């Protein structure tokens, strides 16, 4: 009778580990590809903003409308006024502050003329933030009303 050595009877244990090296390589290649292509995806697009199908807002009080013109001038329309009053930025700021002191819940709307640069509308929003106006709505024309 031949005796077999204990080594021959012992079976190899299976490894329960996954070799992740190839996955890491693929991940690094994808990371490099995304890092190279991401800056190329930031393209500028010309947008003609005024005009919307949004529902009209309902408010308890008549809103204050700050109009921004293409030449950089402002106009302020307060409820009951017949025509907007053109004024400088400082005057708009003072008038809106006074109106907000009288009624803190009065809605403030910004109407940008279609030809006005978008930066002027953003500057108006910053101006209104100086008057402690937290909520501002943008006023648009309904599509097809032009």
C-alpha positions in Angstrom: 0.0 0.0 0.0 1.3 3.4 -0.9 0.7 6.3 1.4 0.0 9.5 -0.2 1.5 12.6 1.2 -0.8 15.0 2.9 0.0 17.6 0.3 -1.6 15.7 -2.5 -4.9 15.3 -0.7 -5.1 18.9 0.3 -7.1 21.0 -2.3 -6.2 24.5 -3.0 -8.4 27.1 -1.4 -10.2 29.4 -3.8 -9.4 33.1 -3.6 -12.4 35.3 -2.9 -10.6 38.5 -3.9 -11.2 40.5 -7.1 -8.3 41.8 -9.0 -9.1 45.5 -9.2 -6.0 46.7 -11.0 -7.6 46.7 -14.4 -10.6 48.6 -13.1 -8.4 51.3 -11.6 -6.6 51.6 -14.9 -9.8 52.1 -16.8 -11.0 54.6 -14.2 -7.8 56.7 -14.5 -8.1 56.7 -18.3 -11.7 57.9 -18.1 -10.7 60.6 -15.5 -8.1 61.9 -17.9 -10.5 62.0 -20.8 -13.2 63.9 -18.8 -10.6 66.3 -17.5 -9.5 67.1 -21.0 -13.0 67.4 -22.6 -14.8 69.2 -19.7 -13.4 72.7 -20.5 -14.3 72.3 -24.2 -18.0 71.8 -23.3 -18.5 75.4 -22.0 -19.8 77.1 -25.1 -21.6 80.4 -25.1 -25.1 80.6 -26.5 -26.9 83.8 -27.6 -30.3 83.9 -25.8 -33.3 86.2 -26.4 -34.8 86.1 -22.9 -38.0 88.2 -22.8 -41.1 86.2 -23.6 -42.6 83.3 -21.6 -45.6 81.1 -21.2 -45.5 81.4 -17.4 -48.6 81.9 -15.5 -49.3 85.4 -14.1 -48.7 86.0 -10.5 -51.3 87.0 -8.0 -50.4 89.4 -5.2 -52.3 91.1 -2.4 -50.7 94.5 -3.0 -49.9 96.2 -6.3 -46.3 95.5 -7.3 -43.5 97.9 -7.7 -42.0 97.5 -11.2 -38.4 98.5 -11.9 -37.8 98.8 -15.7 -34.3 98.5 -17.1 -33.7 100.1 -20.5 -30.9 99.3 -23.0 -29.1 102.6 -22.4 -28.7 101.8 -18.7 -31.5 104.1 -17.4 -34.2 102.9 -15.0 -37.8 103.6 -14.6 -40.0 103.0 -11.6 -43.7 102.2 -11.7 -45.7 102.2 -8.5 -49.3 101.2 -8.3 -51.6 104.0 -9.4 -49.0 105.8 -11.4 -50.1 106.5 -15.0 -46.6 106.3 -16.5 -43.3 105.0 -15.3 -41.0 107.6 -13.8 -37.4 107.6 -15.2 -34.8 108.0 -12.6 -31.2 107.3 -11.6 -30.1 104.1 -9.8 -29.7 105.9 -6.5 -33.2 107.3 -6.7 -34.6 103.9 -7.5 -32.8 102.4 -4.5 -34.1 105.2 -2.2 -37.7 104.9 -3.4 -37.8 101.1 -3.2 -36.4 101.3 0.4 -39.1 103.8 1.3 -41.8 101.7 -0.2 -40.5 98.6 1.6 -40.5 100.4 4.9 -44.2 101.2 4.4 -45.1 97.7 3.3 -42.4 95.0 3.7 -44.5 92.5 1.7 -44.9 94.6 -1.4 -43.9 92.6 -4.5 -41.0 93.9 -6.6 -40.8 93.1 -10.3 -37.9 93.7 -12.7 -38.8 94.3 -16.3 -35.8 94.3 -18.6 -36.2 95.8 -22.1 -35.6 93.1 -24.8 -32.5 94.9 -26.1 -31.0 95.6 -22.6 -27.9 93.6 -21.9 -28.4 90.8 -19.4 -25.7 92.3 -17.2 -27.8 95.4 -16.6 -30.7 93.2 -15.3 -28.3 91.4 -13.0 -26.9 94.8 -11.8 -30.5 95.8 -11.1 -31.0 92.7 -9.0 -27.9 93.6 -7.0 -29.2 97.1 -6.6 -32.4 95.8 -5.2 -30.6 93.6 -2.8 -29.1 96.8 -1.4 -32.7 97.9 -0.6 -33.2 94.7 1.4 -35.4 93.1 -1.2 -35.0 89.4 -0.9 -37.6 88.2 -3.4 -37.7 89.7 -6.9 -39.7 88.4 -9.9 -38.7 88.9 -13.5 -41.5 90.4 -15.7 -41.8 89.1 -19.2 -44.2 89.5 -22.1 -46.4 86.6 -23.1 -45.3 84.9 -26.2 -47.0 86.2 -29.3 -47.9 89.5 -27.7 -45.1 91.4 -29.4 
